[in-house]
Amino acid sequence: MGRVELKTAAIILAAGESRRMGQPKALLPFRGGTFLSVLAETLAVCGDRIFAVFGFQAEQLMKRAPGSVVAVENPNYREGMLTSLQAGLRAIGQLPDRILFTLVDHPAIARETVVKLLETEAPIVIPRYAGKRGHPVLIRREIAQEILAEPSTSKLNIVMDRHAGEIHYIDTNDSGVRDDIDDPHLYHDLLVREGARV
């Protein structure tokens, strides 16, 4: 899978309140499973260390998480996405060589896209679709350590911007990297695109 086999953990960020969707996005039906279970299956190419971070209605969602993920609660989720990524990184414990993370509202990411990211050895690897960057994002351990050291009041983009010159972009025809399914209209459009396979 590339010149160097590196150990990778994966984190799915599912802590938001899903206010525009009106129900937890992690549990939305998709491809015979849910957003969360389908993403976990896709990210299994990284290995068996897949973590899912919950915040809003965490107790309920953690009980319904697939057995393929380690469920993590972020009690500080209202402070922003950075705190959820930090919670996931802390749950991993000893950080592996690389960590891949994505949002739960990008359920249609192709397995092939994840493989392409893993084959790239840059400090930060981000897919692009139609010239716009998306998810998942792959980072080296050193970047993850920097994220952990960032104050919870900060933002993830601040860390990424500090390393803008080290980002390697992979252009892809996988529209799933840009989906951001966060309201019923976008969910409907996704199902139409999928042929309504729920």
C-alpha positions in Angstrom: 0.0 0.0 0.0 2.9 2.4 -0.6 6.6 2.5 0.0 6.4 2.5 3.7 3.8 0.7 5.9 2.9 3.1 8.7 0.6 2.5 11.6 -2.6 4.6 11.3 -5.5 5.2 13.6 -8.8 6.7 12.4 -11.2 9.1 14.2 -14.8 9.9 13.2 -16.0 13.2 14.6 -19.7 12.9 15.4 -20.2 15.3 18.4 -22.3 18.0 16.8 -25.9 18.8 17.7 -27.3 18.1 14.1 -29.6 21.1 14.6 -30.3 21.6 10.8 -30.7 17.8 10.3 -33.1 17.5 13.2 -31.8 14.1 14.2 -28.3 12.6 14.9 -26.4 12.3 11.6 -24.4 9.4 12.9 -27.5 7.2 12.9 -29.0 8.3 9.5 -29.8 5.2 7.3 -27.2 4.8 4.5 -26.2 1.8 2.3 -27.9 -0.7 4.5 -26.3 0.7 7.7 -25.9 4.2 9.1 -23.6 7.1 8.3 -21.4 6.0 11.2 -21.3 2.2 10.4 -20.6 2.8 6.7 -17.8 5.3 7.5 -16.3 2.8 10.0 -16.3 0.1 7.3 -14.6 2.4 4.8 -11.9 3.5 7.3 -11.2 -0.1 8.3 -8.5 0.0 5.5 -6.5 2.0 8.1 -6.6 -0.9 10.5 -8.7 -1.9 13.5 -8.2 1.3 15.6 -11.2 3.4 14.7 -12.6 5.9 17.2 -15.9 7.8 17.1 -16.2 10.9 19.2 -19.7 11.9 20.5 -20.9 15.0 22.3 -24.6 15.9 21.9 -26.7 13.0 23.2 -23.5 11.1 23.7 -24.8 8.4 26.0 -27.6 7.5 23.6 -25.3 7.5 20.6 -22.5 5.6 22.2 -24.9 2.8 23.1 -25.9 2.5 19.4 -22.4 2.8 18.0 -21.2 -0.2 15.9 -18.9 -2.6 17.7 -16.2 -1.8 15.1 -15.5 1.6 16.7 -14.3 2.7 20.1 -16.9 5.2 21.4 -15.4 8.4 23.0 -17.3 11.2 24.7 -16.3 14.8 24.4 -18.1 16.7 27.2 -16.6 19.9 25.8 -18.1 19.5 22.3 -19.9 22.9 22.4 -16.4 24.5 22.3 -15.9 23.3 18.8 -14.5 20.6 16.6 -10.9 21.0 17.9 -12.0 19.7 21.3 -13.6 16.6 19.7 -10.4 15.8 17.7 -8.4 16.3 20.9 -10.7 13.9 22.8 -10.2 11.3 20.0 -6.5 11.7 20.1 -6.4 11.4 23.9 -8.5 8.2 23.6 -5.9 6.7 21.3 -3.3 6.8 24.0 0.1 6.4 22.5 -0.2 8.0 19.2 0.6 5.9 16.1 2.7 7.2 13.2 -0.3 8.8 11.6 -4.0 9.6 12.3 -6.8 10.0 9.8 -9.9 11.9 10.8 -13.1 12.8 9.2 -16.6 14.2 9.9 -19.5 11.8 10.2 -21.4 13.9 7.7 -19.1 12.7 4.9 -20.4 9.1 4.7 -19.9 8.5 1.0 -16.1 8.8 1.0 -14.7 6.1 -1.3 -12.4 3.4 0.1 -10.0 4.1 -2.8 -9.7 7.7 -1.6 -8.6 6.6 1.8 -6.1 4.2 0.2 -4.6 7.1 -1.9 -4.2 9.2 1.3 -2.5 6.3 3.1 0.0 5.9 0.2 1.2 9.5 0.7 3.9 10.2 3.2 3.5 14.0 3.7 2.9 15.5 7.1 -0.7 16.5 6.2 -2.6 14.9 3.3 -6.0 16.3 2.2 -8.2 15.3 -0.7 -9.6 17.8 -3.1 -12.7 17.6 -5.3 -13.3 20.2 -8.0 -10.5 22.3 -6.5 -12.0 22.4 -3.0 -10.5 20.5 -0.1 -12.5 18.0 2.0 -12.3 15.0 4.2 -10.8 12.7 5.4 -7.5 14.4 6.6 -4.4 12.4 7.3 -1.8 13.8 9.7 1.5 12.7 11.1 2.1 12.1 14.8 3.9 15.4 15.2 0.9 17.4 13.9 -1.4 15.4 16.2 0.8 16.3 19.2 0.6 19.9 18.2 -3.2 19.7 18.0 -3.3 18.2 21.5 -1.2 21.1 22.8 -3.5 23.7 21.3 -5.8 25.5 23.8 -9.4 24.3 23.6 -10.4 27.9 22.7 -8.4 27.7 19.5 -9.4 26.2 16.2 -8.1 23.4 14.1 -7.5 25.6 11.1 -5.0 27.6 13.1 -2.8 24.5 13.4 -3.3 23.6 9.8 -2.5 27.1 8.6 0.8 27.0 10.5 1.8 24.0 8.3 0.2 25.2 5.0 3.5 24.6 3.2 3.6 20.9 4.3 0.1 20.0 3.1 -0.1 17.6 0.2 -3.3 17.7 -1.8 -4.7 14.7 -3.7 -7.1 15.6 -6.4 -9.9 13.1 -6.7 -13.2 12.6 -8.6 -14.7 11.3 -5.3 -17.5 13.9 -4.6 -17.9 12.2 -1.1 -15.0 14.1 0.2 -17.0 17.3 -0.1 -20.5 16.1 0.9 -21.1 17.8 4.3 -24.6 16.3 4.7 -26.0 18.5 7.4 -29.7 19.1 6.5 -32.6 17.0 5.2 -32.3 18.5 1.6 -28.7 17.5 1.3 -29.5 14.0 2.8 -32.2 13.6 0.2 -29.9 14.6 -2.6 -27.3 12.1 -1.3 -29.9 9.2 -1.3 -31.0 10.2 -4.9 -27.3 10.1 -6.0 -27.0 6.7 -4.4 -30.1 5.4 -6.0 -32.0 5.6 -2.7 -30.2 2.5 -1.3 -31.0 2.8 2.4 
